[in-house]
Amino acid sequence: MTLSQLILTQLADPFRIGLIIALVATMARTRAATGTALPLAAGVLFVAVILPTTMGRGLAEPLWRQVSAGVLSNAVILGITLGIWTAIRRARGN
């Protein structure tokens, strides 16, 4: 599997997308106490590591390659999610 195929597979993973959306929702609720950047970065790394290690899909790719592609995929999903969240906040006037 090429790197682009691995990234596209991870970008289309509904479980990964759900975890990143939940990460943004949690960050929004705990923003005053924990901040923004550090929880999001830790969450992106956590999801990138935990999914390939626990949901062994039998990929022939080494773990480091799956995790590094996961970090990139998670960052893209996070950017899209934060963009949507910001647009919703602005539309509501918050």
Secondary structure, DSSP 8 states (H G I E B T S, - for coil): --HHHHHHHHHT-HHHHHHHHHHHHHHHHSHHHH-SHHHHHHHHHHHHHHHHHHS-----S-HHHHHHHHHHHHHHHHHHHHHHHHHHHHHHT-
